[in-house]
Amino acid sequence: MKTTTLIASIIAALALMSSCASASDNKEVTNHNYMWFDCEANYRTLSTPDSIRFYLAKCKDLGFGNVVVDVKSIMGEVLYDSEIAPYMGDWEGVERPRDYDMLGYFIKYGHEMGLKVFGSLNVFAGGHNFFDRGVVYQDKAAWQSICYIDGKLVPISSVKSNYNCMMNPGIPEMRQYQIDILKEFARKYPEVDGLIFDRVRYDEITSDFSELSKKQFEEYAGVTVENFPEDILSWYDKDGNLRSKWAPGKHFKKWVEYRAMTIHDFVVEAHKALKEINPDLIIGDYTGAWYPTYFQVGVNWASETYDPSQVPQYQWWATEDYHKTGYAEQLDVYMTGLYYSFITKDDVDKATGVVGQRSEAGMDNSLTYCYSVEGGAEIAKEITKGVVPVIGSIYVEQYMGDFSPFGPAVTQALKSTDGVMIFDIVHLNKHKLWDELEEAMKNADNQ
C-alpha cells in the first residue's frame, strides 16, 4: 500500500511539474492589463535600453501584465530592420541607428520581469499629412484612398485637416504588402507574445471612392452603379444643391456591407498567415467602441453571430448579411476604445447638451449610453458574444483640462470589461498621472 501511495505521489508531482512548465511556456494571457507605448510620441524616450527597462518596471509595479509596443507607424515606417518596409530612423530631431532593436529590448527585459510583450502595427495607414511623410509620399502614392468630400473626389493626401493618410484596403497589391510585413514581423520576433492590429479600417465613410472600389462593389453586389458616387453617398439634394452633410444613396447599405467584408477578409487572411508561422502568437485588434457608427470606417468587430439588422436603430445601414462580416472569432484579445468623457450611463442621463471630446474616426455627437465608459463596455461585451476577452481602453488625454475623471474611467473599465489598456504612457509622464493610475487600479481591486 505504501509503495502504491508513493508511486501515485510521484506521478502527481510529475504531472504538477509538467502543468507548471506548460503554464509558463504557453502564450495565453491571464493578466489583461495593458500599457501602450506609441511609436512617435515615445520615440525619444524609448531610444535607450535603460529607459525601456525603467518603464517596464513601473508597469509591472502597477499591476500591468502586458505592454503593447507600436512598431509600425501611421507613416508605414517600422522601428526594426525590415527588408520590406522603410525604417523609421528619425523623428523630431532624434535619430536611431538601423541596428537599434527597440522591440528586442522590450522582449528581453519584459520577459525577465514576467511581462508579456506585444507588437502593434498600424496596418492600412500610409502617411502623416501634417508632415507630408510616409510611404504614400514616397513610392506608394497610388495606394492612397480617394475621398468623396463635399461633392468632390480628392486624394486623401490633399486633405490636410486629416493627419492620417490612409490607404485603400481594397487594393490587392497593397493588401499583400501588408500581409508580407506582418509575416516578416512574426518570423523576425519568434519570442514576441502577441501582435495587435491597429487601423485595419477605412479612413471614414467618405473613402474609398476610387474606380477600383466601384468595380469591386459592382462585382460583390451584382449591380451596376449608374451614378457614382451619388448612388452610394450623396452630397447633393434633388435640386443639385450641395448638402452640409452626406446622405445615403440607394446602394448605401450594400456598400457598407462590401467595405466591412473587405476588412473581414483581410483579418481572416492575416490571422491564417500569422498562425501558420507561430501558432502560439496571440492575435489582437484595437478599434473604437462606438459600434452604432463604427460601420463608417468599414469595420465589424462583433461576433459573426451578432446580427445588427435585427436592431431597429441599425437597420438603416445594416443588411441581413452584415453579420457575416463580423470577425471577433478571429481574435485572441480585443481592445475596445472607451474614449469618452462620460464615465457612467448616469452621466449621460444627467448631461445637458455637452458631449465631451469627440475626435475619433466614426464618432457622432449623440447623447447615448454608447458614449460612456460603462455603456460602451456593455455594448462591446454584448456584441462580441463572449468569444474573445474585451479590454476596456482608456485615452488619458480624453480628460485634458480636468484629469479628475481619469481614475474613475480606469476603474470603470476594469469593472465593466476583462481588463484595461492605457493609451498612452507618454501622457502619464507628461501630466504626472502615475499616482492617479495606481489608485484607480487599487480601487478596482477593492470592488
Protein Blocks (a to p, Z undefined) as FASTA:
>chain_A
ZZmmmmmmmmmmmmmmmmmmmmmmmmcdfblcdcdddfklmmmmmmpfklmmmmmmmmmm
nopabdcddfbdfkopacbdcfkbccdfbgehiacdfklcfklmmmmmmmmnopacdddd
dfklcbdfklopajklmmmmmmpccddeehiacdfklmmkbmbdcddfklmklmmmmmmm
mmmmmmmmmmbmbdcdehiacfblmbccbfklmmmmmmmnopacfbacklmpccbdfkop
acfbdcddfklmmmmmmmmmmmmmmmmmmmmmmmmmmmmlccdddddfklmlmmmnopaf
bcfkbcfklpmklmmmmcfklmmmpcklmpcbdcddddbfbfblmlmmmpghiabjafbg
hiacbdcfklpfklmmmmmmmmnnopaccdddddfklmgoiaklmmmmmmmmmmmmnbdc
dddfklmmmnopmlmmmmmmmmmmmZZ
